[in-house]
Amino acid sequence: MTFTGSFSRKGAIKDYMVLSMLTLGGMYFTNWSLNYLNYATRIMFKSSKVVPTMLVGTLTQGRSYTLAEYSAAGVLVFGIVLFTLGDREGYPHFHSMGVLLIALGVLCDAGTSNFEEKRFFRVEQPSSQAEVIFYSSLIGAAYGLVLLVWTGEMGPAVRHTLQNPEVLGLMLVSATMGYASIAFVLHLIAQFGATNTEIVKSLRKVLSICVSFMLYPKPVNWKYGFGFIACASSLGITHYLKSRKRNADGSSSM
């Protein structure tokens, strides 16, 4: 299914079932963990997704990363955490159940991007972004409905919607923006791979804070400064390592 008039499905239904389960697991475990973790801890884990994505890519796609590449990713994570926490006061608060849940959520997210790249985009007949979104959302909605009924959350959700009908409009806006966001993310995965996509996604928070400085001037603290330096250093190192790897690959092919 594409915007060009083709409605032939390229991906296998069983793959979409696995993808939908991974996507739902990432959202559900992350939201569940917020019952036990504070904002600082959530940011620390969510910002570190690039490292699990690299590890899962090694296990599932045979990708190889050097110690320098892992170190650059670690510096990026550190910088994003510092930069993001500059907006708030507080330190990470760990709870064993919360840490387990958000770790599962991060692993599901890492599995999602690698699975999409391997099963839908790095194949002889790649799927379109529209097809992946349609089938994964359709099957994911069915999974979510079963989960809502099983956990007893369906009744309160329906009552809340009936009592606050404006929620429907907000859900429509959220779904529209979510579709656009997912489409861009899938395009990044298809063109540049799961790990590079996670780097871009991780930097979104930094960009949003930079924009907020222009719209709502605020004092700058040390977290912003050190966070920016760490992020910039990591991106510079990553660019250098990738350039060196490309040059080495080019030389070996001659």
Disulfide bonds with the S-S distance in Angstrom:
none
